[in-house]
Amino acid sequence: MEGIVNFEDWQKLDLRVGKILEVEDIEGADKLYKFKVDLGKEVGERVICAGIKEYYSKDDLKGKKIIVFVNLAPRKIRGIESQGMLLAAGSPQENLCVLISPEKDVETGVAIS
């Protein structure tokens, strides 16, 4: 199988439960939202950009708990520094995108292992 990751590489990923505090449109971006996400006391709040506008309304997202890839290198998107990545599953062919979220209500900032 191609792309196999060893356990040591997996341990480098910092995945945490985050809570979406704010959702904003990004001027001139049809697919992108700008999020403010609370990742708990240890990490704090982060700004994250994600192209999920066609799948979720702002009202559907505010207050939602999600899983965030925290230690991804920051990247400028439309002039905004995105400081992580929301995890989602889906299929563009089926017009489907689902944010990965905890099954039960867990504390914001909890690490995924």
Backbone as CSV, one residue per row, in Angstrom:
resi,resn,N_x,N_y,N_z,CA_x,CA_y,CA_z,C_x,C_y,C_z
1,MET,0.843,-1.179,0.000,0.000,0.000,0.000,0.891,1.245,0.000
2,GLU,0.627,2.144,-0.900,1.388,3.378,-1.019,1.024,4.363,0.076
3,GLY,1.988,5.150,0.492,1.714,6.213,1.446,1.533,5.760,2.877
4,ILE,2.065,4.620,3.231,1.938,4.146,4.607,2.743,5.050,5.530
5,VAL,2.152,5.404,6.655,2.773,6.279,7.633,3.157,5.441,8.842
6,ASN,4.386,5.613,9.300,4.778,4.857,10.492,4.237,5.551,11.741
7,PHE,4.229,4.826,12.860,3.634,5.315,14.091,4.297,6.603,14.576
8,GLU,5.595,6.716,14.406,6.304,7.919,14.838,5.811,9.153,14.083
9,ASP,5.507,9.000,12.796,4.967,10.123,12.024,3.563,10.478,12.507
10,TRP,2.741,9.482,12.780,1.390,9.711,13.285,1.443,10.509,14.588
11,GLN,2.392,10.196,15.462,2.503,10.870,16.751,2.840,12.357,16.612
12,LYS,3.358,12.770,15.471,3.687,14.175,15.244,2.440,15.036,15.025
13,LEU,1.335,14.422,14.614,0.111,15.169,14.346,-0.540,15.599,15.651
14,ASP,-0.936,16.851,15.725,-1.673,17.356,16.882,-3.094,17.640,16.415
15,LEU,-3.989,16.712,16.710,-5.404,16.834,16.367,-6.163,17.100,17.658
16,ARG,-7.038,18.117,17.636,-7.766,18.498,18.854,-9.213,18.844,18.551
17,VAL,-10.013,18.759,19.602,-11.402,19.188,19.513,-11.424,20.712,19.609
18,GLY,-12.082,21.328,18.655,-12.234,22.776,18.655,-13.699,23.156,18.605
19,LYS,-13.995,24.363,19.031,-15.361,24.885,18.965,-15.353,26.139,18.113
20,ILE,-16.194,26.157,17.101,-16.273,27.314,16.201,-16.965,28.461,16.926
21,LEU,-16.241,29.566,17.082,-16.772,30.745,17.770,-17.396,31.726,16.789
22,GLU,-16.730,31.936,15.649,-17.190,32.903,14.651,-16.992,32.336,13.254
23,VAL,-17.880,32.724,12.348,-17.779,32.346,10.941,-18.015,33.607,10.116
24,GLU,-17.076,33.906,9.219,-17.198,35.097,8.383,-16.996,34.740,6.917
25,ASP,-17.674,35.497,6.051,-17.398,35.400,4.623,-16.049,36.050,4.351
26,ILE,-15.393,35.606,3.298,-14.147,36.222,2.845,-14.454,36.916,1.526
27,GLU,-14.188,38.196,1.474,-14.509,38.987,0.288,-13.896,38.375,-0.967
28,GLY,-14.741,38.172,-1.983,-14.286,37.643,-3.261,-14.068,36.138,-3.292
29,ALA,-14.398,35.452,-2.208,-14.189,34.001,-2.158,-15.551,33.296,-2.084
30,ASP,-15.902,32.602,-3.156,-17.207,31.936,-3.237,-17.311,30.702,-2.351
31,LYS,-16.191,30.039,-2.074,-16.227,28.766,-1.357,-15.671,28.843,0.064
32,LEU,-14.999,29.938,0.410,-14.267,30.008,1.674,-15.011,30.731,2.787
33,TYR,-14.830,30.201,3.989,-15.197,30.892,5.217,-13.923,31.142,6.019
34,LYS,-13.969,32.165,6.840,-12.928,32.419,7.835,-13.540,32.101,9.194
35,PHE,-12.864,31.235,9.947,-13.356,30.801,11.249,-12.458,31.304,12.358
36,LYS,-13.057,31.602,13.507,-12.307,31.738,14.752,-12.702,30.504,15.551
37,VAL,-11.688,29.703,15.935,-11.931,28.425,16.605,-11.232,28.418,17.960
38,ASP,-11.982,28.046,18.990,-11.417,27.876,20.334,-10.873,26.460,20.438
39,LEU,-9.584,26.341,20.750,-8.938,25.035,20.876,-8.475,24.763,22.307
40,GLY,-9.117,25.399,23.268,-8.823,25.140,24.669,-7.704,26.003,25.214
41,LYS,-7.472,25.843,26.516,-6.493,26.687,27.223,-5.074,26.521,26.697
42,GLU,-4.684,25.314,26.386,-3.300,25.043,25.976,-2.953,25.679,24.627
43,VAL,-3.876,25.615,23.675,-3.622,26.116,22.315,-4.188,27.520,22.120
44,GLY,-5.358,27.788,22.659,-6.000,29.092,22.499,-6.883,29.143,21.267
45,GLU,-7.115,30.356,20.789,-7.965,30.556,19.613,-7.104,30.626,18.367
46,ARG,-7.651,30.131,17.274,-6.964,30.150,15.977,-7.912,30.660,14.901
47,VAL,-7.332,31.255,13.864,-8.058,31.610,12.647,-7.782,30.514,11.632
48,ILE,-8.852,29.995,11.042,-8.726,28.933,10.048,-9.631,29.260,8.872
49,CYS,-9.117,29.100,7.669,-9.918,29.276,6.455,-10.231,27.895,5.892
50,ALA,-11.465,27.720,5.430,-11.854,26.425,4.859,-12.893,26.625,3.771
51,GLY,-12.772,25.830,2.718,-13.664,25.923,1.566,-14.893,25.042,1.706
52,ILE,-15.750,25.372,2.667,-16.947,24.553,2.892,-18.238,25.359,2.781
53,LYS,-18.151,26.540,2.210,-19.301,27.444,2.146,-20.494,26.842,1.400
54,GLU,-20.238,26.059,0.374,-21.346,25.490,-0.403,-22.044,24.342,0.332
55,TYR,-21.464,23.884,1.446,-22.027,22.756,2.183,-22.673,23.137,3.513
56,TYR,-22.258,24.266,4.091,-22.748,24.684,5.403,-23.063,26.171,5.414
57,SER,-24.136,26.528,6.127,-24.420,27.939,6.358,-23.651,28.384,7.602
58,LYS,-23.502,29.682,7.758,-22.810,30.204,8.939,-23.550,29.793,10.213
59,ASP,-24.869,29.813,10.185,-25.654,29.435,11.361,-25.451,27.974,11.739
60,ASP,-25.271,27.099,10.751,-25.035,25.676,11.023,-23.689,25.452,11.719
61,LEU,-22.751,26.359,11.502,-21.378,26.156,11.972,-21.075,26.778,13.333
62,LYS,-21.679,27.902,13.631,-21.357,28.600,14.878,-21.723,27.723,16.076
63,GLY,-20.731,27.522,16.948,-20.923,26.703,18.140,-20.654,25.224,17.947
64,LYS,-20.418,24.797,16.699,-20.191,23.382,16.397,-18.803,22.948,16.871
65,LYS,-18.728,21.761,17.452,-17.432,21.180,17.820,-16.934,20.341,16.654
66,ILE,-15.648,20.508,16.371,-15.026,19.881,15.203,-13.651,19.349,15.596
67,ILE,-13.017,18.654,14.672,-11.648,18.190,14.866,-10.739,19.063,13.996
68,VAL,-9.640,19.534,14.604,-8.723,20.450,13.930,-7.306,19.886,13.954
69,PHE,-6.638,19.946,12.804,-5.216,19.630,12.674,-4.493,20.899,13.106
70,VAL,-3.960,20.909,14.334,-3.448,22.117,14.972,-2.035,22.476,14.540
71,ASN,-1.149,21.489,14.400,0.252,21.819,14.133,0.627,21.772,12.652
72,LEU,-0.334,22.021,11.801,-0.077,22.208,10.373,0.570,23.587,10.192
73,ALA,1.568,23.676,9.360,2.227,24.963,9.118,1.203,25.984,8.611
74,PRO,1.237,27.217,9.141,0.298,28.253,8.675,0.450,28.500,7.175
75,ARG,-0.658,28.911,6.563,-0.670,29.167,5.121,-1.554,30.375,4.832
76,LYS,-1.078,31.259,3.973,-1.876,32.427,3.576,-2.914,32.003,2.541
77,ILE,-4.164,32.328,2.835,-5.262,32.067,1.913,-6.039,33.364,1.760
78,ARG,-6.057,33.909,0.567,-6.729,35.184,0.300,-6.265,36.278,1.259
79,GLY,-4.964,36.261,1.573,-4.380,37.273,2.430,-4.585,37.037,3.922
80,ILE,-5.218,35.930,4.294,-5.474,35.600,5.701,-4.597,34.421,6.085
81,GLU,-3.908,34.529,7.232,-3.094,33.403,7.691,-4.002,32.356,8.335
82,SER,-4.117,31.204,7.687,-4.889,30.086,8.214,-3.965,29.260,9.098
83,GLN,-4.372,29.057,10.352,-3.504,28.465,11.371,-3.948,27.056,11.772
84,GLY,-4.319,26.259,10.815,-4.751,24.894,11.062,-5.674,24.427,9.958
85,MET,-6.243,23.236,10.142,-7.147,22.685,9.131,-8.292,21.947,9.819
86,LEU,-9.507,22.237,9.372,-10.671,21.499,9.833,-10.670,20.146,9.139
87,LEU,-11.001,19.087,9.838,-11.067,17.775,9.197,-12.482,17.516,8.699
88,ALA,-12.570,17.035,7.469,-13.860,16.760,6.844,-13.739,15.535,5.951
89,ALA,-14.877,14.935,5.682,-14.945,13.813,4.747,-15.981,14.164,3.692
90,GLY,-15.770,13.641,2.494,-16.763,13.924,1.478,-16.344,13.521,0.101
91,SER,-17.214,13.860,-0.814,-17.009,13.523,-2.210,-17.524,14.664,-3.075
92,PRO,-16.628,15.388,-3.746,-17.087,16.461,-4.632,-18.038,15.957,-5.715
93,GLN,-17.828,14.725,-6.180,-18.695,14.163,-7.218,-20.137,14.010,-6.720
94,GLU,-20.305,13.775,-5.429,-21.635,13.616,-4.848,-22.112,14.882,-4.141
95,ASN,-21.354,15.985,-4.287,-21.659,17.253,-3.624,-21.860,17.039,-2.124
96,LEU,-20.895,16.349,-1.503,-20.982,15.985,-0.100,-19.727,16.408,0.645
97,CYS,-19.914,17.059,1.775,-18.812,17.423,2.665,-19.364,17.387,4.085
98,VAL,-18.727,16.606,4.945,-19.176,16.461,6.321,-17.996,16.750,7.240
99,LEU,-18.161,17.720,8.131,-17.116,18.007,9.108,-17.030,16.861,10.103
100,ILE,-15.806,16.495,10.460,-15.585,15.459,11.462,-15.760,16.111,12.833
101,SER,-16.601,15.509,13.651,-16.857,16.072,14.976,-16.971,14.947,15.997
102,PRO,-16.754,15.270,17.276,-16.849,14.225,18.295,-18.272,13.689,18.404
103,GLU,-18.374,12.411,18.672,-19.683,11.757,18.806,-20.437,12.264,20.032
104,LYS,-19.689,12.539,21.117,-20.289,13.044,22.357,-19.666,14.395,22.673
105,ASP,-20.290,15.118,23.602,-19.786,16.431,23.976,-18.550,16.268,24.852
106,VAL,-17.394,16.602,24.300,-16.139,16.538,25.041,-15.578,17.948,25.176
107,GLU,-14.672,18.103,26.101,-14.082,19.405,26.389,-13.309,19.946,25.185
108,THR,-13.444,21.233,24.948,-12.684,21.902,23.898,-11.190,21.801,24.224
109,GLY,-10.389,21.481,23.210,-8.946,21.387,23.363,-8.441,19.988,23.609
110,VAL,-9.346,19.027,23.840,-8.931,17.656,24.095,-8.183,17.116,22.876
111,ALA,-7.062,16.450,23.126,-6.264,15.869,22.037,-6.912,14.586,21.531
112,ILE,-6.799,14.361,20.232,-7.280,13.134,19.586,-6.105,12.169,19.528
113,SER,-6.344,10.945,19.962,-5.260,9.966,19.938,-5.749,8.650,19.369
